């Protein structure tokens, strides 16, 4: 329409995304984000959970231990170049006393799994159950912030669904 603006952009992330949204609001413009189809369901899930359709951002460069559930963040993550940089920082231990540890659970080995310290094969589609099984162990260990219901899921059930022996937990 006359006097109205439409900005068409690729995925917006971090500071650049916030700046773009702020400028568009000040200009009275609408923003259309052209995104690859694989991120649509992720954005819908994030919007239903947080109220914002923003993809999750994980600062793995600051972590000591990372558990990965089937995500190939080194090849096909939200920000592949940035994710690879973060992984390099995670491994080089410039800000920590020791090298970060990466453990991956997935049905098929991908680039991120191949670079893991340990890769454990699980049944396809059981990544969420594996996360619940590990959450079960955390909850039983009394870790704060983990939902109490997680400790009520029997590890034997998780083991049958994922194909992972209970002693892995």
Rosetta blueprint (number, residue, H / E / L):
1 X L
2 X L
3 X L
4 X L
5 X L
6 X E
7 X E
8 X E
9 X E
10 X L
11 X L
12 X L
13 X L
14 X H
15 X H
16 X H
17 X H
18 X H
19 X H
20 X H
21 X H
22 X H
23 X H
24 X H
25 X H
26 X H
27 X H
28 X L
29 X L
30 X E
31 X E
32 X E
33 X E
34 X L
35 X L
36 X L
37 X L
38 X H
39 X H
40 X H
41 X H
42 X H
43 X H
44 X H
45 X H
46 X H
47 X H
48 X H
49 X H
50 X H
51 X L
52 X L
53 X L
54 X L
55 X L
56 X L
57 X L
58 X L
59 X L
60 X H
61 X H
62 X H
63 X L
64 X L
65 X E
66 X E
67 X E
68 X E
69 X E
70 X L
71 X L
72 X L
73 X H
74 X H
75 X H
76 X H
77 X L
78 X L
79 X L
80 X H
81 X H
82 X H
83 X H
84 X H
85 X H
86 X H
87 X H
88 X H
89 X H
90 X H
91 X H
92 X H
93 X L
94 X L
95 X L
96 X L
97 X L
98 X L
99 X L
100 X L
101 X E
102 X E
103 X E
104 X E
105 X E
106 X E
107 X L
108 X L
109 X L
110 X L
111 X H
112 X H
113 X H
114 X H
115 X L
116 X L
117 X L
118 X E
119 X E
120 X E
121 X E
122 X L
123 X L
124 X L
125 X L
126 X L
127 X H
128 X H
129 X H
130 X H
131 X H
132 X H
133 X H
134 X H
135 X H
136 X H
137 X H
138 X H
139 X H
140 X H
141 X L
142 X L
143 X L
144 X L
145 X L
146 X L
147 X L
148 X H
149 X H
150 X H
151 X H
152 X H
153 X L
154 X L
155 X H
156 X H
157 X H
158 X H
159 X H
160 X H
161 X H
162 X H
163 X L
164 X L
165 X L
166 X H
167 X H
168 X H
169 X L
